[in-house]
Amino acid sequence: MLNLERLRTLNAVARHGSVSAAADGLHVTTSAVSQQLAKLERETGQRLLAKNGRGVRLTDAGRLLAEHASRILSQVELAQADLEAQQGQAVGELLLGAFPTAARGLFPTSLAGLRRDHPQLRLRLEEMEQDDAVPRVVRGDIDLAVVLDWYNKPLPVPAELAKEWLLDDPVDVAVPAGHPLAGRDHVALEDFADDEWISWPKGEFCHDWLMLTLRGKGVEPRISHMAEEHHTQLALVAAGLGVAVAPRLGRGPVPEGVRVVPVRHTMCRHVYAIWRADAGRRPSIRAAVDALRSSGAAVARQDRAG
């Protein structure tokens, strides 16, 4: 009889490409992964892994069993979803991922509400960039993620995922308090053609969006500094080192020495929840999406009132 957890381990190695990456995805040690695979080899009587330089590769038998494991695990997920749906209650464990400003701006209220209304539901949130979140939902490493795209740059969502809109997040431009445009009611991106910009790191979805958008306005951006976190970007703005895009979700009070100015032609980020379509019948997924939409609506009301 093949052990389900060992099949899950083999599937993780096949998906991640290495024992160490599989261990990270499963939140276990590399030693635990190696032990599970050794036991699986004894159960099957076949060699499933072979050395490949400093790493490993799946043998033909390993690839064949990994393909079966993927299908078996998908069926197990469907069975769990059906059982949970029949019970009609949000129970079990739900693994969640979110980009930083969503983790800060949406999840505290959402998680507190879920814990209050669904005491049998165990929740675990991990902050992550969406470049990591989308493939991790596809692989089954997490159950649901909150991701974003921009009004002029959609995020490709794989066909096997479902998604639901949560809110639109308006975006301002953050400038040093002494900037000539700091007192304006509105600005246009073209107004910053001669400014230095503070951006996200190269290769990130939001960095690519900023390049695309500025160039679309005829501005060749001069990127002086790059930082992952919005709070770090705003600290650099406060020091007079450039201007930056400043989404409102999770922003909180801006530092002293920074002014945020709305853009004349409104820019916004679209914020979504995504999950595997075959898990959509789980009441826990529905409960989490409803809680996140409720938090998103509260954020939008506060933004309109402010």
Secondary structure by P-SEA (a helix, b strand, c coil): cccaaaaaaaaaaaaaccaaaaaaaacccaaaaaaaaaaaaaaacccccccccccccccaaaaaaaaaaaaaaaaaaaaaaaaaaaacccccbbbbbbcaaaaacccaaaaaaaaaacccbbbbbbbbcaaaaaaaaaaccccbbbbbccccbbbbbcccbbbbbcbbbbbbbbbcccccccccccccccccccbbbbbcccccaaaaaaaaaaaaacccccccbbbccaaaaaaaaaaccbbbbbbccccccccccbbbbbbccbbbbbbbccccccccccaaaaaaaaaaaaaaaaaaaaaaac
